[in-house]
Amino acid sequence: MASVRTERLASCLAAVAAKPADFRRAHAILLTSGHLSSRYSVNCLIRAASAPSASALLLRFLLNHRLLPDHLSLSFSLHPCSRLPSHPVASVVHSLAVRLGHARDVYVVNAAASAYFAAADVASAERLFSEASRDVADVVTWTTMVTGHANAGDVERARWFFDAMPEKNVVSWNTMLGAYARAGMLPKARKLFDRMPSRNAATWGSMITGLLQSDHCEEALRVFSDMVASGVVPNEPALVSTVSACTQLRWMEHGTWVHGYAERELNGAMSAVLATAIVDMYGKCGSIRDAVRVFAAMPVRNIYSWNSMIAGLAMNGSERQALSLFWKMQLAGVRPNDITFIGLLSACSHSGLVDEGRWLFYKMVNHFGIQPVPEHYGLMVDLLGRSGHVREAVDFVKSMPVEPHPGLWGALAGACKIHGEVELGEEVAKKLIELEPQHGSRYILLSNIYATSNRWDDMANVRRILKDRKVPKGTGNAIVGNDSQSSGYEIDS
């Protein structure tokens, strides 16, 4: 009896230690305890494994020691395959389960089905379900089939399994609801939501998140209000989605109420994800003081927290504070990403910090190894163009390793017109017409550039071409006459 207790103690210690970073330590505990040759102990270690390869090695260890894996050994070995898709391991373990007579064990069936779906092998999962037969399948099996098909994008097949389920629980209902919500099928999601016999926090959260993702923000806030009124305490996804809906609508009063509600319900212990959503909400709603207050109170900050705060400062007239926060971010050991530099370059563009913008772009590419995206290029062109460095902006666009978007050329042409760079503007505007010959505003922009230098014949020629080609004028609305007076012009990029 003492031996059994010792073995179980060693196994429990191993399970506690068996995290990805401590897997060798867990192995050592069992090895030094003298109980690694027990199937029970090895099963504990398999259950704690996080990688399919580790589970497979432990199964082989059992077979080498003439200890046949049981249904638990096999189901535990299949679980990592659903988290880290590894189809070869999943199929080998499942084949072993069939040979050892465990093919109809419900734990094996459920784990194997999840593994096959994770590997995008829907056919094998369907075949497994069919061979297992309905007398073996439990509510987890059916829910796995619903989830697997939904994640594979086949919502109708998921609904078929949902309707065929002999018994449904709240998890099953939530799974189908989430499938509809993720697919953007809001009417069906709402109909299912209204039919549900019971709802938990996950149910409400799925509905709110689905509405948010489909841009039904006001409806998302109404559902949140109903949730609170029904006495269900929102989970984190529901709170984050609700705050995000307030952000999109720029409804700061609602967002402030949700913030206060979250602080009361969570006793101030908000996660970094929720706090970041609140920082983002205050920043985009123009209450930078509240954003700073929430950010400063965060015990843990991730890259998204820093990015939201930098962006909030940049868009609320605190550009130099945004750059200062970037230095603090680096001192905190947080590595910036492409979104960080969008916020920083935006700050430079808004405040005309040309030298800082140049340096940040250089630092992004050459120090942090971040590949620029169109937003980075656009902000640099905007910064240089606004500041009168038009020729540098043109050279910058020409040096891009990818084909510049017409919008960049449009911004350049506008900058040339504003700063009187007629010849350069003519070159850029002609490039725009070459790229978008059916975009009328490009012709009008070129005619306006000619008008600013009194080149009336060239202006008239451009307008004649515009008429002959029957190009719609689009949003360009400037009609320039010989009196050199022009109305406003908006570049449609």
Wavefront OBJ file of the C-alpha trace (Angstrom):
o trace
v 0.000 0.000 0.000
v 2.860 2.361 0.861
v 4.417 1.583 -2.507
v 1.218 2.587 -4.310
v 1.067 5.866 -2.374
v 4.706 6.597 -3.181
v 4.122 5.905 -6.856
v 1.086 8.177 -6.992
v 2.953 10.926 -5.166
v 5.800 10.700 -7.654
v 3.314 10.767 -10.529
v 1.556 13.843 -9.161
v 4.873 15.624 -8.742
v 5.740 14.756 -12.311
v 2.413 16.045 -13.614
v 2.864 19.346 -11.781
v 6.368 19.751 -13.166
v 5.551 18.620 -16.684
v 5.237 21.944 -18.409
v 7.016 22.558 -21.714
v 9.998 24.109 -19.929
v 10.072 21.489 -17.120
v 9.407 18.293 -19.024
v 12.886 16.865 -18.333
v 12.457 17.642 -14.651
v 9.187 15.705 -14.582
v 10.889 12.779 -16.286
v 13.693 12.907 -13.721
v 11.246 12.835 -10.785
v 9.686 9.605 -12.003
v 13.033 8.121 -12.937
v 14.601 8.748 -9.535
v 11.481 7.514 -7.758
v 11.900 4.135 -9.435
v 8.348 4.117 -10.810
v 8.878 5.057 -14.438
v 8.309 1.448 -15.455
v 4.665 1.686 -14.309
v 1.970 2.372 -16.911
v 0.141 4.556 -14.411
v 3.186 6.796 -13.972
v 3.904 6.991 -17.685
v 0.243 7.883 -18.310
v 0.622 10.799 -15.895
v 3.613 11.997 -17.853
v 1.823 11.550 -21.210
v -1.138 13.537 -19.913
v 1.152 16.400 -18.953
v 3.032 16.441 -22.265
v 2.379 19.399 -24.542
v 4.022 18.194 -27.746
v 2.825 15.320 -29.972
v 6.396 14.095 -30.379
v 6.851 13.753 -26.595
v 3.623 11.756 -26.287
v 4.690 9.477 -29.131
v 8.048 8.816 -27.492
v 6.370 7.906 -24.212
v 4.031 5.511 -26.025
v 7.039 3.874 -27.601
v 8.613 3.667 -24.140
v 5.562 1.721 -22.925
v 5.717 -0.663 -25.877
v 9.473 -1.214 -25.444
v 8.861 -2.184 -21.818
v 6.064 -4.553 -22.808
v 3.437 -2.344 -21.172
v 0.545 -2.108 -23.611
v -0.950 1.399 -23.739
v -4.511 1.514 -22.423
v -7.318 3.808 -23.530
v -5.981 6.594 -21.299
v -2.455 6.335 -22.701
v -3.865 6.667 -26.203
v -6.362 9.467 -25.554
v -3.765 11.454 -23.592
v -1.343 11.036 -26.503
v -3.886 12.393 -28.968
v -4.733 15.539 -27.005
v -1.530 17.467 -27.911
v -2.258 16.787 -31.592
v -5.412 18.908 -31.371
v -3.465 21.809 -29.868
v -0.422 21.520 -32.134
v -1.642 19.889 -35.343
v 0.527 16.924 -36.230
v -1.427 14.667 -38.534
v 1.212 11.889 -38.845
v 1.339 11.439 -35.061
v -2.443 11.524 -34.755
v -2.989 8.903 -37.447
v -0.282 6.616 -36.042
v -1.676 6.800 -32.503
v -5.211 6.241 -33.747
v -4.069 3.227 -35.795
v -2.446 1.840 -32.656
v -5.714 2.348 -30.772
v -7.545 0.324 -33.439
v -5.002 -2.519 -33.257
v -5.231 -2.626 -29.452
v -9.034 -2.723 -29.464
v -9.676 0.792 -28.177
v -11.194 2.221 -31.360
v -14.670 2.458 -29.802
v -13.540 3.963 -26.510
v -15.275 7.333 -26.225
v -12.184 9.106 -24.876
v -10.094 7.864 -27.781
v -12.804 8.745 -30.298
v -13.165 12.289 -28.963
v -9.417 12.940 -28.841
v -8.846 11.449 -32.299
v -11.683 13.468 -33.845
v -10.249 16.695 -32.414
v -6.789 15.777 -33.711
v -8.077 15.039 -37.213
v -10.029 18.300 -37.368
v -6.962 20.214 -36.142
v -4.994 18.685 -39.011
v -7.769 19.727 -41.459
v -8.503 16.053 -42.173
v -12.269 16.377 -42.082
v -12.804 13.120 -44.005
v -10.966 11.065 -41.364
v -12.942 12.732 -38.585
v -16.220 11.937 -40.376
v -15.137 8.348 -40.971
v -14.124 7.983 -37.314
v -17.524 9.256 -36.164
v -19.339 6.940 -38.546
v -17.359 3.886 -37.430
v -17.781 4.682 -33.752
v -21.585 4.689 -34.138
v -24.062 6.705 -32.151
v -24.140 4.354 -29.168
v -20.507 5.284 -28.431
v -20.720 9.033 -29.080
v -21.450 11.273 -26.113
v -22.247 14.982 -25.972
v -18.515 15.790 -26.250
v -18.249 13.746 -29.461
v -21.187 15.524 -31.068
v -19.928 18.931 -29.953
v -16.502 18.104 -31.378
v -18.118 17.400 -34.754
v -19.997 20.701 -34.612
v -16.846 22.622 -33.657
v -14.662 20.872 -36.215
v -16.965 21.560 -39.149
v -17.548 25.133 -38.035
v -13.809 25.791 -37.806
v -13.411 24.219 -41.246
v -15.876 26.783 -42.610
v -18.732 24.345 -43.195
v -21.362 25.938 -40.976
v -24.244 24.052 -42.597
v -22.621 20.692 -41.858
v -21.984 21.871 -38.323
v -25.680 22.709 -38.023
v -26.584 19.222 -39.302
v -24.628 17.631 -36.452
v -26.088 20.113 -33.981
v -29.662 19.293 -35.019
v -28.917 15.535 -34.946
v -27.525 15.622 -31.399
v -29.616 13.395 -29.137
v -28.770 15.599 -26.167
v -27.576 19.188 -26.060
v -25.978 21.167 -23.253
v -25.064 24.833 -22.984
v -21.626 24.136 -24.474
v -23.243 22.631 -27.583
v -25.537 25.619 -27.994
v -22.607 28.016 -27.477
v -20.532 26.158 -30.054
v -23.206 26.511 -32.737
v -23.865 30.122 -31.773
v -20.151 30.902 -32.040
v -20.017 29.236 -35.452
v -22.789 31.461 -36.785
v -21.257 34.561 -35.196
v -17.770 33.930 -36.626
v -19.263 33.331 -40.068
v -21.090 36.652 -39.899
v -24.486 34.910 -40.081
v -26.047 37.248 -37.548
v -29.764 36.595 -38.232
v -29.248 32.852 -37.666
v -27.073 33.527 -34.641
v -29.723 35.782 -33.129
v -32.486 33.271 -33.838
v -30.489 30.517 -32.140
v -29.629 32.838 -29.245
v -33.305 33.602 -28.664
v -34.162 29.861 -28.705
v -31.538 28.811 -26.149
v -33.027 27.180 -23.059
v -30.248 28.599 -20.869
v -27.395 31.046 -21.308
v -24.130 31.526 -19.505
v -21.488 34.249 -19.740
v -19.910 32.550 -22.767
v -23.268 32.599 -24.580
v -23.736 36.317 -24.122
v -20.074 36.959 -24.926
v -20.314 35.081 -28.236
v -23.383 37.068 -29.257
v -21.806 40.403 -28.339
v -18.537 39.565 -30.101
v -20.361 38.399 -33.225
v -22.354 41.617 -33.387
v -19.202 43.691 -32.931
v -17.341 41.834 -35.682
v -20.249 42.484 -38.052
v -20.263 46.204 -37.195
v -23.583 46.000 -35.331
v -22.102 47.954 -32.437
v -25.294 49.501 -31.086
v -26.977 46.096 -31.018
v -23.917 44.685 -29.230
v -24.340 47.312 -26.506
v -28.046 46.485 -26.176
v -27.226 42.795 -25.733
v -24.626 43.698 -23.095
v -27.236 45.775 -21.281
v -29.656 42.808 -21.369
v -26.904 40.558 -20.049
v -26.251 42.767 -17.051
v -29.989 43.161 -16.420
v -30.425 39.368 -16.418
v -27.885 39.042 -13.622
v -25.170 37.296 -15.622
v -21.700 38.615 -14.814
v -19.877 39.274 -18.121
v -16.683 37.379 -18.851
v -13.611 39.071 -20.264
v -14.442 38.560 -23.972
v -17.849 40.165 -23.426
v -16.329 43.149 -21.621
v -13.574 43.611 -24.217
v -16.069 43.427 -27.089
v -18.413 45.881 -25.363
v -15.619 48.391 -24.781
v -14.552 47.958 -28.418
v -18.120 48.670 -29.559
v -18.055 51.910 -27.546
v -14.732 52.751 -29.204
v -16.072 52.250 -32.723
v -19.129 54.373 -31.967
v -17.022 56.938 -30.068
v -19.520 56.658 -27.216
v -17.232 57.589 -24.358
v -20.049 57.971 -21.833
v -21.065 54.348 -22.382
v -17.425 53.257 -22.358
v -16.817 55.044 -19.063
v -19.801 53.241 -17.523
v -18.529 49.859 -18.749
v -15.080 50.697 -17.367
v -16.545 51.486 -13.957
v -18.692 48.351 -14.039
v -15.672 46.203 -14.878
v -13.638 47.713 -12.045
v -16.441 47.025 -9.556
v -17.049 43.453 -10.703
v -13.363 42.572 -10.970
v -12.301 44.512 -7.880
v -9.837 46.446 -10.004
v -8.047 43.283 -11.161
v -8.416 43.780 -14.898
v -6.365 41.766 -17.347
v -3.931 43.458 -19.720
v -6.295 42.699 -22.624
v -9.275 44.459 -21.035
v -7.234 47.390 -19.724
v -5.710 47.860 -23.179
v -9.168 47.968 -24.761
v -10.126 50.685 -22.259
v -6.942 52.676 -22.977
v -7.729 52.439 -26.688
v -11.313 53.566 -26.078
v -10.327 56.652 -24.106
v -7.594 57.543 -26.588
v -9.870 57.330 -29.628
v -12.660 59.188 -27.820
v -10.302 62.076 -27.043
v -9.952 61.625 -23.275
v -6.196 61.215 -23.169
v -5.993 61.867 -19.415
v -8.209 58.891 -18.682
v -6.193 56.769 -21.112
v -2.964 57.714 -19.327
v -4.534 57.032 -15.933
v -5.620 53.506 -16.905
v -2.294 52.793 -18.626
v -0.287 53.990 -15.612
v -2.288 51.719 -13.292
v -1.663 48.576 -15.341
v 0.560 46.143 -13.396
v 1.383 44.232 -16.588
v 1.589 45.725 -20.061
v 1.952 43.911 -23.350
v 2.935 45.263 -26.761
v -0.703 46.077 -27.520
v -0.948 48.211 -24.358
v 2.066 50.294 -25.352
v 0.843 50.611 -28.948
v -2.607 51.813 -27.852
v -1.107 54.422 -25.557
v 1.345 55.662 -28.207
v -1.458 55.905 -30.794
v -3.711 57.706 -28.307
v -1.054 60.305 -27.557
v -0.299 60.746 -31.264
v -3.911 61.438 -32.218
v -4.590 63.792 -29.306
v -1.884 66.418 -29.823
v 0.695 64.848 -27.525
v 3.113 63.774 -30.224
v 6.343 64.308 -28.269
v 4.921 62.375 -25.333
v 4.251 59.517 -27.757
v 7.923 59.523 -28.784
v 8.978 59.690 -25.129
v 6.780 56.694 -24.347
v 8.583 54.777 -27.089
v 11.844 55.157 -25.162
v 10.177 54.005 -21.950
v 8.781 51.020 -23.815
v 12.265 49.978 -24.878
v 13.603 50.464 -21.357
v 10.844 48.138 -20.167
v 12.221 45.460 -22.499
v 9.224 45.445 -24.854
v 10.181 45.060 -28.506
v 8.166 47.282 -30.884
v 6.291 45.890 -33.878
v 4.964 47.366 -37.114
v 1.908 48.832 -35.352
v 4.170 50.694 -32.910
v 5.850 52.520 -35.759
v 2.538 53.400 -37.420
v 1.656 55.271 -34.223
v 5.084 56.900 -33.993
v 5.223 58.005 -37.634
v 1.679 59.324 -37.295
v 2.847 61.429 -34.355
v 5.726 62.793 -36.439
v 3.437 63.538 -39.376
v 0.918 65.419 -37.228
v 3.584 67.616 -35.647
v 6.022 68.004 -38.542
v 8.862 66.174 -36.791
v 10.750 65.393 -39.987
v 14.124 64.439 -38.506
v 12.502 62.208 -35.913
v 10.369 60.549 -38.583
v 13.367 59.841 -40.800
v 15.260 58.386 -37.861
v 12.345 56.211 -36.734
v 11.825 54.783 -40.228
v 15.546 53.977 -40.443
v 15.482 52.424 -36.966
v 12.404 50.338 -37.803
v 14.003 48.807 -40.891
v 17.667 48.549 -39.963
v 17.606 48.015 -36.201
v 14.395 46.128 -35.566
v 14.212 44.402 -38.959
v 10.560 45.314 -39.518
v 9.413 45.226 -43.133
v 7.519 48.445 -43.947
v 3.855 48.108 -44.924
v 1.862 50.616 -47.041
v 0.824 52.552 -43.920
v 4.466 53.259 -43.040
v 5.239 54.502 -46.541
v 2.079 56.610 -46.605
v 2.913 58.289 -43.315
v 6.458 59.074 -44.433
v 5.189 60.595 -47.690
v 2.611 62.585 -45.730
v 5.280 63.800 -43.278
v 7.714 64.871 -46.004
v 5.011 66.345 -48.241
v 3.372 68.389 -45.490
v 6.744 69.744 -44.414
v 7.657 70.915 -47.913
v 10.266 68.196 -48.581
v 8.478 67.272 -51.776
v 11.472 66.210 -53.839
v 12.655 63.967 -51.020
v 9.149 62.480 -50.816
v 9.176 61.716 -54.548
v 12.617 60.095 -54.298
v 11.356 58.122 -51.292
v 8.411 56.761 -53.279
v 10.591 55.922 -56.272
v 12.969 53.962 -54.011
v 10.238 51.756 -52.567
v 10.891 48.029 -53.135
v 7.215 47.516 -53.994
v 4.955 49.239 -56.486
v 3.595 52.382 -54.782
v -0.148 52.555 -54.302
v -1.866 55.250 -56.405
v -2.867 56.922 -53.167
v 0.801 57.683 -52.463
v 1.225 59.329 -55.852
v -1.993 61.259 -55.200
v -0.672 62.564 -51.895
v 2.564 63.569 -53.610
v 0.756 65.383 -56.387
v -1.310 67.289 -53.829
v 1.859 68.260 -51.957
v 3.465 69.449 -55.177
v 0.466 71.670 -55.912
v 0.451 73.141 -52.395
v 4.184 73.874 -52.357
v 4.392 75.143 -55.950
v 6.505 72.299 -57.327
v 4.954 72.532 -60.783
v 7.354 70.412 -62.826
v 7.500 67.713 -60.165
v 3.734 67.840 -59.764
v 3.295 67.457 -63.511
v 5.502 64.343 -63.468
v 3.643 62.821 -60.548
v 0.171 63.650 -61.874
v 1.019 62.095 -65.249
v 2.150 58.964 -63.402
v -1.225 58.912 -61.659
v -3.090 59.191 -64.954
v -0.972 56.368 -66.337
v -1.912 54.176 -63.357
v -5.593 55.164 -63.258
v -6.655 56.444 -66.685
v -10.354 56.210 -65.785
v -10.034 58.219 -62.559
v -11.277 61.721 -63.425
v -9.896 63.464 -60.357
v -6.355 62.686 -61.551
v -6.861 64.758 -64.705
v -8.399 67.593 -62.718
v -5.446 67.585 -60.356
v -3.031 67.921 -63.297
v -5.118 70.754 -64.772
v -5.017 72.542 -61.408
v -1.247 72.197 -61.250
v -1.008 73.812 -64.714
v -3.354 76.573 -63.574
v -1.166 77.515 -60.606
v 1.648 78.336 -63.079
v -0.640 80.016 -65.598
v -0.162 77.283 -68.189
v -3.659 77.747 -69.548
v -3.133 75.933 -72.835
v -1.862 72.833 -71.034
v -4.767 73.051 -68.611
v -7.283 73.266 -71.464
v -5.615 70.335 -73.228
v -5.960 68.119 -70.130
v -9.616 69.000 -69.787
v -10.175 68.262 -73.484
v -8.575 64.827 -73.033
v -10.792 64.256 -70.017
v -13.866 65.063 -72.124
v -12.751 63.071 -75.182
v -12.045 59.961 -73.141
v -15.424 60.351 -71.431
v -13.800 59.890 -68.048
v -16.114 60.596 -65.078
v -14.853 63.499 -63.015
v -15.183 61.616 -59.730
v -14.673 63.682 -56.609
v -12.428 66.281 -58.182
v -14.471 69.469 -58.081
v -12.053 72.198 -59.034
v -12.938 74.250 -62.110
v -10.167 76.710 -62.720
v -10.743 79.699 -64.945
v -8.441 82.288 -66.455
v -8.894 84.458 -63.400
v -6.650 82.007 -61.565
v -9.261 81.468 -58.896
v -9.963 77.883 -57.900
v -12.270 76.134 -55.540
v -11.156 73.486 -53.071
v -9.895 70.185 -54.326
v -10.170 66.848 -52.597
v -7.921 63.992 -53.686
v -9.832 60.748 -53.898
v -7.165 58.126 -53.334
l 1 2 3 4 5 6 7 8 9 10 11 12 13 14 15 16 17 18 19 20 21 22 23 24 25 26 27 28 29 30 31 32 33 34 35 36 37 38 39 40 41 42 43 44 45 46 47 48 49 50 51 52 53 54 55 56 57 58 59 60 61 62 63 64 65 66 67 68 69 70 71 72 73 74 75 76 77 78 79 80 81 82 83 84 85 86 87 88 89 90 91 92 93 94 95 96 97 98 99 100 101 102 103 104 105 106 107 108 109 110 111 112 113 114 115 116 117 118 119 120 121 122 123 124 125 126 127 128 129 130 131 132 133 134 135 136 137 138 139 140 141 142 143 144 145 146 147 148 149 150 151 152 153 154 155 156 157 158 159 160 161 162 163 164 165 166 167 168 169 170 171 172 173 174 175 176 177 178 179 180 181 182 183 184 185 186 187 188 189 190 191 192 193 194 195 196 197 198 199 200 201 202 203 204 205 206 207 208 209 210 211 212 213 214 215 216 217 218 219 220 221 222 223 224 225 226 227 228 229 230 231 232 233 234 235 236 237 238 239 240 241 242 243 244 245 246 247 248 249 250 251 252 253 254 255 256 257 258 259 260 261 262 263 264 265 266 267 268 269 270 271 272 273 274 275 276 277 278 279 280 281 282 283 284 285 286 287 288 289 290 291 292 293 294 295 296 297 298 299 300 301 302 303 304 305 306 307 308 309 310 311 312 313 314 315 316 317 318 319 320 321 322 323 324 325 326 327 328 329 330 331 332 333 334 335 336 337 338 339 340 341 342 343 344 345 346 347 348 349 350 351 352 353 354 355 356 357 358 359 360 361 362 363 364 365 366 367 368 369 370 371 372 373 374 375 376 377 378 379 380 381 382 383 384 385 386 387 388 389 390 391 392 393 394 395 396 397 398 399 400 401 402 403 404 405 406 407 408 409 410 411 412 413 414 415 416 417 418 419 420 421 422 423 424 425 426 427 428 429 430 431 432 433 434 435 436 437 438 439 440 441 442 443 444 445 446 447 448 449 450 451 452 453 454 455 456 457 458 459 460 461 462 463 464 465 466 467 468 469 470 471 472 473 474 475 476 477 478 479 480 481 482 483 484 485 486 487 488 489 490 491 492 493
